[in-house]
Amino acid sequence: MFLKDQSLAGKRVVVTAGANGIGRAIAEGFAQNGAKVLICDVDQVALSQMLSDLPGLTGLQADVSDEASVASLFQAVDTHLGGLDVMINNAGIAGPTGMVEDLALADWNKTLAINLTGQFLCARQAVPRLKQAQRASMINLSSAAGHLGFPGRSAYAASKWGVIGFTKSLALELGPFGIRVNAILPGAVDGPRIRAVIEAKAHTLGAPVEEIAKIYETQAAMGCLVTVTDIANMALFAATDAARYINGQELVVDGYTQKLS
């Protein structure tokens, strides 16, 4: 069940990578609260399915790591939303699994290009539009790996730590304009992506998949994976008027995880 808040009604919202997983849940949550939502995704099949499932949404294919593609995305924002109140920088990839000496530069660069540079490209376009709105906000998706070490996932962790620095810097830059910028740090989120990460980690370590899955499922104090709805509800709350003085924060939703394995 999604959080309900009347202050979200009519908000003009962009969600990157909004056709699957966390992004889809966030888009659905805003839509159920009466917001006007535009999503983008690189996966055209998933995007078409999402728009079929929720015909009130607007969406287009876009690659957040490509400057021209992002420019086209925000032209669509102007056309379809007529402005912007909430920017959700959700797009990201898991990146390579392996020890640092075994990583390819191309995989490292791709991870940072999507997970970090993609947020910069979107923020650069979003900020002038957010400045024209009232009580605007930006929410950047980081990870529990954005404040913890993550052996075997150094590219991903580096990109997500970068998101935290980017978020806090923007919170200082944009606070005087009444724009809040926060980061959400999900723990291991149940779904296809974490299952693929678990399989890759098991392969790297030469361990049974079931053994690695158990580690991921129990690394939080609460002993379970979080859900996409848990993350969506934090995004919804962070965009409400009730959160009007929450700015520059690491909003951790991980069941209290102290170590990533």
C-alpha positions in Angstrom: 0.0 0.0 0.0 1.3 3.4 -1.0 1.5 6.4 1.4 -1.3 8.9 0.7 -0.8 12.6 1.1 -3.0 15.4 -0.4 0.0 17.7 -0.9 1.2 15.4 -3.8 -1.9 16.0 -5.9 -1.1 17.9 -9.0 2.7 17.6 -8.6 4.5 17.4 -11.8 6.9 14.5 -11.4 9.7 12.9 -13.5 10.9 9.4 -12.7 13.9 8.0 -14.6 14.0 4.3 -15.2 10.3 4.3 -14.3 9.2 1.2 -16.1 10.6 -1.4 -13.8 11.4 -2.1 -10.1 11.8 0.8 -7.8 11.1 3.4 -10.5 7.8 1.7 -11.4 6.7 1.6 -7.8 7.6 5.3 -7.3 5.7 6.3 -10.5 2.7 4.3 -9.4 2.7 5.8 -6.0 2.8 9.4 -7.3 0.1 8.6 -9.8 -2.2 7.1 -7.1 -1.8 10.4 -5.2 -3.0 12.4 -8.2 0.4 13.6 -9.5 1.2 14.1 -13.2 3.9 11.6 -13.9 6.4 11.3 -16.8 8.7 8.4 -16.8 11.6 7.4 -19.0 13.4 4.1 -19.5 15.9 2.5 -21.8 13.8 -0.6 -22.0 11.1 0.1 -24.6 9.2 -3.2 -24.0 8.9 -2.5 -20.3 8.1 1.1 -21.0 5.2 0.2 -23.3 3.9 -2.3 -20.8 4.0 0.3 -18.0 2.1 2.9 -20.1 -0.4 0.3 -21.0 -0.9 -0.7 -17.4 -1.2 3.0 -16.3 -2.5 5.0 -19.2 -2.6 8.2 -17.2 1.2 8.3 -17.3 3.4 9.8 -20.0 6.6 8.1 -21.0 9.4 8.0 -23.5 12.6 6.0 -24.1 15.7 7.8 -22.9 19.3 7.0 -21.8 20.3 9.2 -18.9 24.0 8.8 -19.6 23.5 10.4 -23.1 23.4 14.2 -23.0 21.2 14.6 -26.1 18.8 12.0 -24.9 18.4 13.8 -21.6 17.8 17.1 -23.4 15.0 15.4 -25.4 13.6 14.1 -22.2 13.2 17.5 -20.7 11.7 18.9 -23.9 9.0 16.3 -23.3 8.7 17.5 -19.7 8.0 21.0 -20.9 5.5 19.7 -23.5 3.6 17.2 -21.4 4.0 18.5 -17.8 4.4 22.2 -18.4 6.9 22.4 -15.6 8.5 20.3 -12.9 7.9 20.0 -9.1 9.7 16.7 -8.3 12.7 15.1 -9.9 13.4 11.4 -9.1 16.8 10.4 -10.3 16.3 6.6 -10.1 18.1 5.2 -13.1 21.0 2.9 -12.3 22.7 -0.3 -13.0 24.3 -3.0 -10.8 27.7 -2.7 -12.5 30.3 -5.5 -12.6 30.9 -8.0 -9.9 34.6 -8.9 -9.2 37.7 -7.9 -7.4 39.2 -4.6 -8.5 42.1 -6.1 -10.3 39.7 -8.1 -12.5 37.4 -5.2 -13.5 37.4 -3.8 -17.0 37.7 -0.1 -17.4 34.7 -0.1 -19.8 32.5 -1.7 -17.1 33.8 0.8 -14.5 33.1 3.8 -16.8 29.6 2.5 -17.7 28.6 2.2 -14.1 29.6 5.7 -13.2 28.2 7.1 -16.5 24.7 5.8 -15.7 24.6 5.9 -11.9 26.3 9.2 -11.3 26.8 11.2 -14.5 23.2 10.4 -15.4 22.0 12.1 -12.3 24.2 15.1 -13.1 22.8 15.4 -16.6 19.2 15.1 -15.4 19.8 17.5 -12.5 21.4 20.1 -14.8 18.2 20.1 -16.9 15.8 19.8 -13.9 17.1 22.6 -11.7 16.0 25.6 -13.9 12.6 24.1 -14.0 12.4 23.3 -10.3 13.4 26.9 -9.6 10.1 28.0 -11.3 8.0 25.8 -9.0 6.8 26.1 -5.4 8.1 23.6 -2.7 10.1 21.7 -5.3 12.3 18.8 -4.5 14.8 16.3 -6.0 15.3 12.8 -4.8 18.4 10.8 -5.8 18.6 7.1 -5.5 21.8 6.0 -3.9 22.2 2.7 -2.0 23.3 1.2 1.3 26.5 0.8 -0.7 26.6 4.6 -0.7 27.7 4.7 2.9 29.2 1.2 3.4 32.0 -0.7 1.7 30.9 -3.4 -0.7 33.6 -6.0 -1.5 33.4 -7.2 -5.1 31.2 -4.3 -6.1 33.6 -1.4 -6.0 32.3 0.3 -9.1 28.8 0.3 -7.8 29.8 1.5 -4.4 31.9 4.3 -5.8 29.0 5.5 -8.0 26.6 5.4 -5.1 29.0 7.2 -2.7 29.3 9.8 -5.4 25.5 10.3 -5.4 25.7 11.2 -1.7 28.3 13.9 -2.3 26.3 15.2 -5.3 23.1 15.3 -3.2 24.5 17.1 -0.3 26.2 19.7 -2.6 23.0 20.3 -4.4 21.1 20.7 -1.2 23.4 23.5 -0.2 23.2 25.1 -3.7 19.5 24.9 -4.0 18.3 25.4 -0.4 18.2 29.2 -0.9 15.7 28.7 -3.7 13.5 26.6 -1.5 14.4 23.4 -3.4 15.1 20.3 -1.2 17.5 17.6 -2.4 17.7 14.2 -0.6 19.0 10.8 -1.3 17.3 7.4 -0.6 19.6 4.6 0.3 17.8 1.3 -0.2 19.2 -1.9 1.2 18.9 -5.2 -0.8 15.6 -4.8 -2.6 13.8 -8.0 -3.4 13.4 -8.5 -7.2 15.1 -9.7 -10.4 18.1 -7.3 -10.1 19.2 -8.5 -6.6 18.8 -12.1 -7.7 21.1 -11.5 -10.7 23.7 -9.8 -8.3 23.5 -12.8 -6.0 24.2 -15.2 -8.8 27.1 -13.1 -10.1 28.6 -12.9 -6.6 28.2 -16.7 -6.1 30.0 -17.2 -9.4 32.8 -14.8 -8.4 33.3 -16.5 -5.0 32.7 -20.0 -6.2 30.0 -20.5 -3.7 26.4 -21.9 -3.9 23.8 -19.4 -4.9 21.6 -20.4 -2.0 24.4 -19.6 0.4 25.0 -16.1 -1.0 21.2 -15.5 -1.1 20.9 -16.3 2.6 23.7 -13.8 3.4 21.8 -11.0 1.5 18.5 -11.9 3.0 19.8 -11.8 6.6 22.4 -9.0 6.5 19.9 -6.5 7.8 19.0 -6.5 11.5 15.4 -7.1 10.5 16.4 -10.2 8.7 14.7 -9.7 5.4 14.9 -7.9 2.0 13.1 -4.6 1.6 10.5 -4.1 -1.1 10.0 -1.6 -3.9 7.0 -0.3 -2.1 9.1 0.5 1.0 11.4 2.6 -1.2 8.5 4.2 -3.1 6.9 5.3 0.2 10.1 7.0 1.3 10.2 8.9 -2.0 6.6 9.9 -1.6 7.1 11.1 1.9 10.2 13.1 0.9 8.2 15.0 -1.7 5.3 15.9 0.7 4.8 19.2 2.5 5.3 17.2 5.7 9.0 16.8 4.8 9.4 20.5 4.0 12.5 20.9 6.2 14.1 17.6 5.4 17.0 18.5 3.1 20.5 17.1 2.3 19.7 13.9 4.0 20.6 10.2 3.6 17.2 8.5 3.9 18.2 4.9 4.6 15.7 2.2 4.0 17.5 -1.0 4.7 16.3 -2.7 7.9 19.5 -1.5 9.6 22.3 -3.0 7.6 25.8 -2.5 9.0 27.8 -4.6 6.6 27.5 -5.6 2.9 29.1 -8.9 1.9 
